[in-house]
Amino acid sequence: MTGESGGVRVGVDIGGTFTDIMVFDAGSGRFHIGKTLTTPDDPSRAVAEGLAQTLQDAGITPQSVQRIVHGTTLVTNAIIERKGVPTALITTRGFRDAVEMGREHRYDLYDIFLELPKPLVPRRLRLELDERILADGTVLTPVDPDQVKDLALHLAQSGVQAVAIALLHSYRNPEHERQVEAILNEFAPDLTVSTSSSVVPEIREYERTSTTIANVYVRPVVVDYLAKLEVSLAELGFDGSLFIMLSSGGICTVETASKYPIRLVESGPAAGALAASEYGRRTGRPNILSFDMGGTTAKACIIDDGEPSTTSDFEVSRVYRFKKGSGLPVKVPVIEMIEIGAGGGSIARVDSLGLLKVGPDSAGADPGPVCYGNGGTHPTVTDADLVLGYLDPRYFLGGKMSLNIQGAKEAIMREVAEPLGLGLHAAAWGIHQVVNENMASAARIHAIEGGKDPRAYPVFAFGGAGPVHAYRVAEILRSPQLIVPLGAGVTSTVGFLAAPLAFDFVRTYFGQLGDIVWHNINGLYSEMESEGRAILGQAGVRPEDMTIARSVEMRYAGQGHEVAVPMPAGELGEETLAQAVTAFEEVYRRLYERTAPGNPIEALTWRVVVSAPRPDLPLEQLSSAEGLTSMALDALKGERPIYLPEDGTFVEVPVFDRYRFGPGAGFGGPAIIEERESTLVIGRAGRVTVDELLNVVVDIPQID
């Protein structure tokens, strides 16, 4: 199913400002792109309307679409905005406050007004059971069915819509959670229920409970949204397969996404990182820095050896966006990246200290920047870019949307320039450069935290606002090169089309490596692999096309955190011990440049990823235009003045048509390159060439 070369495939990315659509028709080998404003009141409406228009423009019937892959920020937004459903927690007697106590960690030691993340379940709805399973999985106190029945009847009458069941040590023995779930289903059948042993069967009670609560808190919202989306698509005439992007970079069925919606928490951003890695592999650049800037946020992700790194420790709804520990922990596999509130819609203002601030609050799609003319009154990054000449007010979205430059000027003067005592253009450049510095700083921190030097990574830039800012961000990072793909404004949709169908499974089995009973580990791996094969089989993947990747999280005894170590396929036995030790030391040395020979090694969490093959995606066919030229002058559209900080004034620069560039085209900056979905701004020092995939590659000389 996933290795098919025929049919029509669609990727859909809902952002805070725009909904992006990419259609690939394998029969003709052509790509078709669509972009429409997001509809925050009902995101499925923008998907249906945008897809209908894109298919109509392409001359493709909805019935011809074989599969749609969709990513959404619905889960993250619902948790951040506290728009999930009323939720209760059932836990072991004495542990109702564990989700409030957390790790008792102060993420800022010196903040006397420190705010801690508030649990999604209030204390009055955190209910306790007189049951107990020990750490080895044996039962100390059995479940009392009558007690659970009383709780079920109480919850059914309390207005609660969802219940998280997280009992002590259920990762070792899930039987009590299953008993409680069965009784709830019998006596309170209208409640949505999630058990920690099915959502995240891992050690660490606080994180396991927090993840289970978050999962069931948003589950009815996600189920309702996906049902609406399926109805809207069916009304268009679509009868193919709908898949949802996971935070880990795989895709899953609607049924799986509805059961485990917390795995969609970074669904949209993951696609962008996948797109960057796909381009990196195809162009011989396995190590790049992915830079995705849209209307609301900017995301940076390090790609090494052609793959983005993943982590299973993630936080959502942070009290302070950049302070680890200030959010609700969720234990799900996610692509590791940093995200900041810096996008085209980020609002600029002067704070109480008289300093210029940009973001993280955003004008979003409604009302949007002032220049959109939809009622926005606060100046944004897009307004500043327009005033600086970087955007053509008559060619925004390829001319489908005109921009009000006068309104942008007035807003910047009123709220930024006059309070700071600056001229219009100095204020606009200040907004532009502040957001550049913010994004470069975030990307640098992300790289350094991973032990990487950002100066060694070319910047791969995309998103509607990414190419406008990428040159200056790359300059600040001292990156040697900037790569911008064709259709940069919708490049994240490439990630949806390139993603394999995949799912992750996890089990905790704790012990020192030398004491591991390998028969038990074989049983865990077999169980997880069987579950994965069943899920992929239901989606139409043939058994011979499935691949299995195993890993285990290990640490030296006494340490508080683990590292992920690959494990071999097949039956494991005593001979596996030496292999596991060697693999652990290799990973540990790569991360920390040292090991501790002789120290006991502990294994905690065993993982499996079951995946289908990557779909074929001929990116070289992304442009269907004829008459491409290797002579830059043949792609010249005209000239216009833009603000150049090197000159401190406006300078007339050439404006090129992105769709005319063929392989080999080249020229020097400064310049503007325009396409429908984005605009690339190149500084004076940049040297441009166009590669075989029609990426614009800008070499940036480094001056000490």
DRENFIMI-477835 format. One record per residue (C-alpha): residue in three letters; x, y, z. Coordinates in steps of 0.25 Angstrom, whole numbers, padded with zeros to 4 digits. Example, Ala and Ser with C-alpha at 12.3 -4.5 7.8 and 13.67 -1.06 7.14 Angstrom:
<recs>
ALA,0049,-0018,0031
SER,0055,-0004,0029
</recs>
This chain:
<recs>
MET,0000,0000,0000
THR,0011,0010,0004
GLY,0021,0007,-0007
GLU,0011,0010,-0018
SER,0015,0018,-0030
GLY,0001,0021,-0036
GLY,-0011,0029,-0032
VAL,-0012,0043,-0026
ARG,-0006,0046,-0012
VAL,-0009,0059,-0004
GLY,-0002,0065,0008
VAL,-0009,0076,0017
ASP,-0003,0084,0027
ILE,-0012,0093,0036
GLY,-0004,0105,0042
GLY,-0007,0116,0051
THR,-0009,0125,0039
PHE,-0010,0117,0026
THR,-0014,0103,0022
ASP,-0005,0098,0012
ILE,-0008,0087,0002
MET,0001,0079,-0008
VAL,-0005,0069,-0018
PHE,0004,0059,-0025
ASP,-0001,0052,-0037
ALA,0007,0040,-0039
GLY,0001,0037,-0053
SER,0005,0050,-0059
GLY,0017,0052,-0050
ARG,0012,0066,-0046
PHE,0011,0074,-0033
HIS,0000,0084,-0030
ILE,0000,0094,-0019
GLY,-0011,0101,-0011
LYS,-0011,0111,0000
THR,-0023,0117,0008
LEU,-0025,0124,0021
THR,-0028,0115,0033
THR,-0042,0115,0039
PRO,-0039,0115,0054
ASP,-0054,0112,0057
ASP,-0054,0099,0049
PRO,-0040,0095,0043
SER,-0047,0084,0035
ARG,-0054,0095,0027
ALA,-0041,0101,0021
VAL,-0036,0087,0018
ALA,-0048,0083,0010
GLU,-0050,0096,0003
GLY,-0035,0098,0000
LEU,-0034,0083,-0005
ALA,-0046,0085,-0014
GLN,-0040,0098,-0020
THR,-0027,0091,-0022
LEU,-0032,0079,-0029
GLN,-0041,0087,-0038
ASP,-0030,0096,-0042
ALA,-0022,0083,-0045
GLY,-0033,0076,-0053
ILE,-0033,0065,-0043
THR,-0046,0058,-0037
PRO,-0047,0055,-0022
GLN,-0050,0041,-0026
SER,-0036,0040,-0032
VAL,-0029,0043,-0019
GLN,-0023,0030,-0013
ARG,-0018,0036,0001
ILE,-0018,0048,0009
VAL,-0008,0051,0020
HIS,-0011,0061,0030
GLY,-0004,0069,0041
THR,-0011,0077,0051
THR,-0007,0086,0064
LEU,-0021,0083,0069
VAL,-0015,0075,0081
THR,-0005,0085,0085
ASN,-0015,0096,0084
ALA,-0026,0089,0092
ILE,-0016,0087,0104
ILE,-0010,0100,0103
GLU,-0023,0107,0103
ARG,-0030,0097,0112
LYS,-0041,0094,0102
GLY,-0041,0079,0105
VAL,-0053,0072,0112
PRO,-0056,0071,0127
THR,-0047,0060,0131
ALA,-0045,0051,0144
LEU,-0033,0043,0149
ILE,-0034,0029,0156
THR,-0021,0025,0163
THR,-0016,0017,0174
ARG,-0020,0021,0188
GLY,-0010,0032,0193
PHE,-0005,0036,0180
ARG,-0016,0046,0175
ASP,-0006,0058,0177
ALA,0005,0052,0169
VAL,0002,0060,0157
GLU,0002,0073,0165
MET,0015,0070,0172
GLY,0022,0066,0160
ARG,0037,0065,0162
GLU,0037,0076,0172
HIS,0047,0083,0163
ARG,0048,0098,0162
TYR,0051,0102,0148
ASP,0056,0115,0152
LEU,0062,0115,0166
TYR,0062,0130,0168
ASP,0048,0134,0163
ILE,0040,0136,0176
PHE,0027,0137,0168
LEU,0029,0124,0161
GLU,0017,0118,0154
LEU,0016,0103,0152
PRO,0008,0096,0142
LYS,-0006,0093,0146
PRO,-0011,0079,0144
LEU,-0022,0077,0134
VAL,-0030,0070,0145
PRO,-0034,0078,0158
ARG,-0032,0071,0171
ARG,-0047,0069,0173
LEU,-0047,0060,0161
ARG,-0035,0052,0165
LEU,-0041,0039,0171
GLU,-0034,0028,0178
LEU,-0036,0013,0179
ASP,-0032,0003,0190
GLU,-0023,-0006,0181
ARG,-0008,-0008,0180
ILE,0002,-0015,0170
LEU,0016,-0016,0174
ALA,0028,-0012,0166
ASP,0031,-0026,0162
GLY,0016,-0027,0156
THR,0010,-0036,0167
VAL,-0003,-0032,0174
LEU,-0003,-0027,0188
THR,-0017,-0022,0189
PRO,-0027,-0026,0178
VAL,-0038,-0017,0172
ASP,-0051,-0016,0179
PRO,-0061,-0017,0167
ASP,-0072,-0010,0176
GLN,-0063,0002,0179
VAL,-0060,0004,0164
LYS,-0075,0003,0161
ASP,-0078,0014,0172
LEU,-0068,0022,0165
ALA,-0074,0020,0151
LEU,-0088,0024,0156
HIS,-0082,0036,0163
LEU,-0074,0040,0150
ALA,-0086,0038,0141
GLN,-0094,0048,0149
SER,-0083,0058,0151
GLY,-0082,0064,0137
VAL,-0069,0058,0134
GLN,-0067,0053,0120
ALA,-0053,0046,0121
VAL,-0046,0038,0131
ALA,-0031,0035,0131
ILE,-0027,0022,0139
ALA,-0013,0022,0144
LEU,-0010,0012,0155
LEU,0003,0009,0162
HIS,0013,0000,0154
SER,0003,-0003,0143
TYR,0014,-0003,0133
ARG,0018,-0016,0139
ASN,0004,-0022,0141
PRO,-0007,-0015,0134
GLU,-0018,-0025,0140
HIS,-0024,-0015,0150
GLU,-0025,-0004,0140
ARG,-0032,-0013,0130
GLN,-0042,-0018,0141
VAL,-0045,-0003,0145
GLU,-0047,0000,0130
ALA,-0057,-0011,0128
ILE,-0065,-0007,0140
LEU,-0066,0007,0135
ASN,-0070,0003,0121
GLU,-0081,-0005,0128
PHE,-0087,0005,0137
ALA,-0083,0018,0131
PRO,-0082,0015,0116
ASP,-0083,0029,0111
LEU,-0069,0033,0118
THR,-0057,0033,0109
VAL,-0046,0025,0116
SER,-0031,0023,0114
THR,-0022,0014,0123
SER,-0007,0018,0125
SER,-0003,0003,0122
SER,-0008,0005,0107
VAL,-0004,0020,0105
VAL,0010,0020,0111
PRO,0014,0007,0118
GLU,0027,0013,0124
ILE,0033,0014,0137
ARG,0032,0028,0144
GLU,0018,0030,0150
TYR,0017,0045,0149
GLU,0020,0046,0134
ARG,0012,0033,0131
THR,0000,0039,0138
SER,0002,0053,0132
THR,0002,0047,0118
THR,-0010,0038,0120
ILE,-0018,0050,0126
ALA,-0014,0059,0114
ASN,-0018,0047,0104
VAL,-0032,0046,0109
TYR,-0034,0061,0111
VAL,-0033,0063,0097
ARG,-0038,0050,0091
PRO,-0053,0054,0090
VAL,-0048,0067,0083
VAL,-0039,0060,0073
VAL,-0050,0049,0070
ASP,-0060,0060,0067
TYR,-0050,0067,0058
LEU,-0046,0055,0050
ALA,-0060,0051,0049
LYS,-0064,0064,0043
LEU,-0052,0064,0034
GLU,-0056,0050,0029
VAL,-0070,0055,0026
SER,-0065,0067,0019
LEU,-0056,0059,0010
ALA,-0066,0049,0007
GLU,-0076,0060,0003
LEU,-0065,0065,-0007
GLY,-0065,0050,-0013
PHE,-0052,0046,-0006
ASP,-0053,0031,-0003
GLY,-0038,0028,-0001
SER,-0030,0026,0011
LEU,-0028,0037,0022
PHE,-0015,0037,0030
ILE,-0010,0046,0041
MET,0004,0050,0044
LEU,0010,0046,0057
SER,0020,0054,0065
SER,0031,0044,0063
GLY,0030,0046,0047
GLY,0022,0034,0044
ILE,0007,0033,0040
CYS,-0004,0025,0045
THR,-0019,0022,0043
VAL,-0030,0031,0048
GLU,-0034,0020,0057
THR,-0020,0020,0064
ALA,-0020,0035,0064
SER,-0033,0035,0071
LYS,-0029,0025,0081
TYR,-0015,0032,0084
PRO,-0017,0046,0081
ILE,-0006,0051,0090
ARG,0004,0045,0079
LEU,-0001,0056,0070
VAL,0005,0067,0079
GLU,0015,0071,0069
SER,0008,0066,0057
GLY,0010,0078,0048
PRO,0024,0083,0052
ALA,0029,0068,0050
ALA,0025,0069,0035
GLY,0034,0081,0033
ALA,0046,0073,0039
LEU,0043,0061,0030
ALA,0043,0070,0018
ALA,0056,0076,0021
SER,0063,0062,0023
GLU,0057,0057,0010
TYR,0063,0069,0002
GLY,0076,0067,0010
ARG,0077,0053,0006
ARG,0073,0056,-0009
THR,0084,0067,-0010
GLY,0095,0060,-0003
ARG,0094,0069,0009
PRO,0091,0059,0021
ASN,0094,0069,0031
ILE,0086,0082,0031
LEU,0079,0091,0040
SER,0064,0092,0037
PHE,0058,0105,0038
ASP,0042,0106,0037
MET,0036,0120,0039
GLY,0021,0121,0037
GLY,0011,0131,0041
THR,0011,0128,0056
THR,0023,0121,0060
ALA,0037,0117,0055
LYS,0043,0103,0057
ALA,0058,0099,0056
CYS,0063,0085,0055
ILE,0076,0078,0054
ILE,0077,0068,0043
ASP,0089,0058,0044
ASP,0092,0047,0035
GLY,0079,0049,0027
GLU,0070,0047,0039
PRO,0064,0057,0050
SER,0067,0053,0064
THR,0055,0048,0073
THR,0053,0049,0088
SER,0042,0043,0097
ASP,0043,0054,0107
PHE,0034,0066,0103
GLU,0026,0077,0110
VAL,0014,0084,0106
SER,0007,0097,0111
ARG,0019,0102,0117
VAL,0017,0114,0127
TYR,0030,0120,0121
ARG,0032,0116,0106
PHE,0047,0114,0107
LYS,0048,0108,0122
LYS,0049,0093,0122
GLY,0041,0088,0134
SER,0030,0099,0133
GLY,0021,0090,0125
LEU,0013,0078,0126
PRO,0021,0065,0122
VAL,0017,0056,0112
LYS,0024,0043,0109
VAL,0022,0041,0094
PRO,0033,0040,0083
VAL,0034,0053,0076
ILE,0044,0059,0066
GLU,0054,0068,0074
MET,0053,0082,0071
ILE,0052,0096,0077
GLU,0040,0105,0074
ILE,0038,0120,0077
GLY,0027,0130,0075
ALA,0033,0136,0063
GLY,0025,0137,0050
GLY,0019,0146,0040
GLY,0008,0149,0049
SER,0016,0152,0062
ILE,0012,0165,0068
ALA,0022,0176,0070
ARG,0021,0185,0082
VAL,0029,0194,0092
ASP,0029,0189,0106
SER,0028,0196,0119
LEU,0043,0198,0119
GLY,0043,0204,0106
LEU,0049,0192,0098
LEU,0044,0187,0085
LYS,0038,0173,0086
VAL,0033,0164,0075
GLY,0024,0152,0079
PRO,0021,0142,0084
ASP,0007,0146,0083
SER,0002,0146,0068
ALA,-0009,0152,0060
GLY,-0011,0138,0054
ALA,-0021,0137,0042
ASP,-0032,0145,0048
PRO,-0031,0156,0048
GLY,-0016,0155,0043
PRO,-0006,0165,0041
VAL,-0011,0180,0038
CYS,-0007,0179,0024
TYR,-0017,0167,0021
GLY,-0028,0177,0023
ASN,-0036,0168,0032
GLY,-0037,0177,0044
GLY,-0024,0175,0050
THR,-0018,0187,0057
HIS,-0005,0183,0063
PRO,0008,0183,0055
THR,0014,0170,0051
VAL,0026,0164,0045
THR,0019,0163,0032
ASP,0015,0178,0032
ALA,0030,0181,0035
ASP,0034,0172,0023
LEU,0024,0180,0014
VAL,0029,0193,0018
LEU,0044,0189,0016
GLY,0040,0186,0001
TYR,0043,0171,0003
LEU,0028,0167,-0001
ASP,0021,0172,-0013
PRO,0007,0176,-0008
ARG,0001,0173,-0022
TYR,0008,0159,-0023
PHE,0004,0153,-0009
LEU,0000,0138,-0011
GLY,0003,0140,-0025
GLY,-0007,0152,-0026
LYS,-0019,0145,-0020
MET,-0018,0155,-0008
SER,-0014,0169,-0008
LEU,-0007,0176,0004
ASN,-0010,0189,0010
ILE,0004,0196,0011
GLN,-0002,0209,0016
GLY,-0009,0202,0028
ALA,0004,0195,0031
LYS,0012,0208,0031
GLU,0002,0215,0040
ALA,0002,0203,0050
ILE,0017,0203,0051
MET,0018,0218,0053
ARG,0007,0218,0064
GLU,0011,0206,0072
VAL,0026,0205,0070
ALA,0033,0217,0063
GLU,0027,0228,0071
PRO,0029,0222,0084
LEU,0043,0219,0081
GLY,0046,0232,0074
LEU,0050,0226,0061
GLY,0046,0228,0047
LEU,0037,0218,0040
HIS,0048,0210,0033
ALA,0057,0209,0045
ALA,0045,0204,0053
ALA,0042,0194,0042
TRP,0056,0189,0041
GLY,0057,0188,0056
ILE,0045,0178,0056
HIS,0051,0170,0045
GLN,0064,0169,0051
VAL,0059,0166,0065
VAL,0051,0154,0060
ASN,0064,0149,0053
GLU,0072,0150,0065
ASN,0062,0143,0073
MET,0061,0131,0063
ALA,0076,0130,0061
SER,0078,0130,0076
ALA,0068,0119,0078
ALA,0074,0111,0067
ARG,0088,0113,0073
ILE,0083,0108,0086
HIS,0076,0096,0080
ALA,0089,0092,0073
ILE,0098,0094,0085
GLU,0090,0087,0094
GLY,0091,0075,0085
GLY,0106,0077,0084
LYS,0106,0082,0070
ASP,0113,0094,0064
PRO,0102,0102,0056
ARG,0113,0108,0048
ALA,0115,0095,0041
TYR,0101,0093,0036
PRO,0095,0099,0024
VAL,0081,0105,0027
PHE,0070,0099,0019
ALA,0059,0110,0020
PHE,0044,0108,0017
GLY,0030,0113,0021
GLY,0023,0125,0017
ALA,0032,0135,0024
GLY,0044,0126,0025
PRO,0051,0131,0012
VAL,0049,0146,0015
HIS,0057,0144,0028
ALA,0066,0132,0025
TYR,0078,0140,0019
ARG,0079,0149,0031
VAL,0077,0137,0041
ALA,0088,0129,0033
GLU,0097,0141,0034
ILE,0095,0142,0049
LEU,0098,0127,0051
ARG,0110,0129,0042
SER,0105,0117,0034
PRO,0112,0115,0021
GLN,0100,0113,0012
LEU,0085,0115,0010
ILE,0076,0105,0003
VAL,0062,0109,-0001
PRO,0054,0099,-0009
LEU,0044,0102,-0020
GLY,0030,0104,-0013
ALA,0036,0108,0000
GLY,0023,0113,0006
VAL,0017,0099,0005
THR,0030,0091,0007
SER,0025,0084,0020
THR,0014,0077,0012
VAL,0026,0069,0005
GLY,0028,0063,0019
PHE,0014,0058,0019
LEU,0016,0051,0005
ALA,0029,0046,0008
ALA,0026,0040,0022
PRO,0025,0025,0024
LEU,0013,0018,0031
ALA,0019,0015,0045
PHE,0016,0013,0059
ASP,0024,0013,0072
PHE,0023,0003,0084
VAL,0029,0003,0098
ARG,0030,-0006,0110
THR,0037,-0004,0123
TYR,0045,-0016,0128
PHE,0055,-0011,0138
GLY,0068,-0018,0143
GLN,0083,-0018,0142
LEU,0088,-0023,0129
GLY,0095,-0035,0134
ASP,0082,-0040,0141
ILE,0073,-0038,0130
VAL,0064,-0051,0126
TRP,0065,-0050,0111
HIS,0053,-0060,0110
ASN,0045,-0049,0116
ILE,0051,-0038,0107
ASN,0048,-0047,0095
GLY,0033,-0048,0099
LEU,0032,-0032,0100
TYR,0038,-0030,0087
SER,0029,-0041,0081
GLU,0017,-0034,0087
MET,0020,-0020,0082
GLU,0024,-0025,0068
SER,0011,-0033,0067
GLU,0003,-0021,0071
GLY,0011,-0012,0060
ARG,0009,-0022,0049
ALA,-0006,-0023,0053
ILE,-0008,-0008,0052
LEU,0000,-0007,0039
GLY,-0007,-0019,0033
GLN,-0021,-0012,0035
ALA,-0016,-0001,0027
GLY,-0012,-0010,0016
VAL,0003,-0012,0017
ARG,0008,-0025,0013
PRO,0016,-0033,0024
GLU,0028,-0034,0015
ASP,0028,-0019,0013
MET,0029,-0016,0028
THR,0042,-0013,0035
ILE,0045,-0014,0050
ALA,0054,-0005,0058
ARG,0058,-0009,0072
SER,0064,0000,0083
VAL,0066,0000,0098
GLU,0068,0012,0108
MET,0080,0009,0117
ARG,0088,0016,0127
TYR,0099,0014,0137
ALA,0094,0010,0151
GLY,0091,0022,0159
GLN,0088,0031,0148
GLY,0075,0038,0146
HIS,0074,0038,0131
GLU,0076,0028,0120
VAL,0081,0028,0106
ALA,0075,0020,0094
VAL,0083,0008,0089
PRO,0079,0000,0076
MET,0077,-0014,0078
PRO,0078,-0026,0068
ALA,0067,-0033,0062
GLY,0064,-0048,0064
GLU,0064,-0056,0077
LEU,0072,-0050,0088
GLY,0080,-0058,0098
GLU,0092,-0058,0107
GLU,0101,-0055,0095
THR,0093,-0042,0094
LEU,0099,-0036,0107
ALA,0113,-0033,0101
GLN,0106,-0027,0089
ALA,0098,-0018,0097
VAL,0109,-0013,0106
THR,0117,-0010,0094
ALA,0106,-0003,0087
PHE,0103,0005,0100
GLU,0117,0010,0101
GLU,0118,0014,0087
VAL,0105,0023,0089
TYR,0110,0028,0102
ARG,0124,0032,0097
ARG,0118,0039,0085
LEU,0109,0047,0094
TYR,0119,0050,0106
GLU,0133,0046,0100
ARG,0135,0037,0112
THR,0130,0024,0118
ALA,0131,0017,0132
PRO,0136,0003,0130
GLY,0133,-0006,0141
ASN,0120,0001,0145
PRO,0108,-0007,0145
ILE,0098,-0004,0134
GLU,0083,-0003,0135
ALA,0073,-0005,0124
LEU,0059,0001,0127
THR,0050,0003,0114
TRP,0050,-0005,0102
ARG,0044,0001,0089
VAL,0040,-0004,0075
VAL,0037,0004,0063
VAL,0029,-0004,0052
SER,0029,0004,0039
ALA,0025,0002,0024
PRO,0034,0007,0013
ARG,0036,0021,0009
PRO,0026,0026,-0002
ASP,0033,0029,-0015
LEU,0033,0044,-0017
PRO,0040,0050,-0030
LEU,0044,0064,-0025
GLU,0051,0066,-0038
GLN,0037,0067,-0044
LEU,0032,0078,-0034
SER,0033,0088,-0045
SER,0025,0085,-0058
ALA,0028,0099,-0064
GLU,0034,0099,-0078
GLY,0045,0108,-0083
LEU,0053,0108,-0071
THR,0066,0116,-0072
SER,0080,0115,-0067
MET,0082,0130,-0070
ALA,0078,0138,-0059
LEU,0074,0150,-0067
ASP,0064,0142,-0074
ALA,0056,0141,-0061
LEU,0057,0156,-0058
LYS,0043,0162,-0055
GLY,0047,0176,-0052
GLU,0053,0184,-0040
ARG,0049,0190,-0027
PRO,0055,0197,-0015
ILE,0057,0189,-0003
TYR,0064,0193,0010
LEU,0078,0188,0011
PRO,0085,0189,0025
GLU,0099,0188,0018
ASP,0095,0201,0011
GLY,0086,0207,0022
THR,0076,0211,0012
PHE,0067,0206,0001
VAL,0074,0201,-0012
GLU,0068,0197,-0025
VAL,0070,0182,-0027
PRO,0066,0172,-0037
VAL,0053,0163,-0035
PHE,0054,0149,-0041
ASP,0042,0140,-0045
ARG,0045,0127,-0037
TYR,0038,0118,-0047
ARG,0047,0122,-0058
PHE,0060,0117,-0052
GLY,0066,0104,-0057
PRO,0078,0097,-0052
GLY,0091,0105,-0053
ALA,0085,0118,-0052
GLY,0094,0128,-0044
PHE,0096,0142,-0040
GLY,0101,0151,-0028
GLY,0092,0158,-0018
PRO,0085,0167,-0014
ALA,0073,0161,-0020
ILE,0058,0157,-0018
ILE,0053,0144,-0023
GLU,0038,0143,-0023
GLU,0028,0131,-0024
ARG,0014,0130,-0021
GLU,0015,0125,-0006
SER,0028,0132,-0002
THR,0039,0142,-0005
LEU,0054,0140,-0004
VAL,0062,0152,0000
ILE,0077,0151,-0002
GLY,0087,0161,0003
ARG,0098,0167,-0004
ALA,0109,0157,-0001
GLY,0100,0145,-0005
ARG,0104,0137,-0017
VAL,0093,0129,-0024
THR,0093,0116,-0032
VAL,0081,0107,-0035
ASP,0083,0092,-0033
GLU,0077,0080,-0041
LEU,0065,0079,-0031
LEU,0063,0094,-0034
ASN,0067,0098,-0020
VAL,0072,0112,-0019
VAL,0086,0110,-0012
VAL,0092,0123,-0006
ASP,0107,0123,-0002
ILE,0109,0133,0009
PRO,0124,0137,0010
GLN,0129,0138,0025
ILE,0136,0150,0029
ASP,0144,0150,0042
</recs>
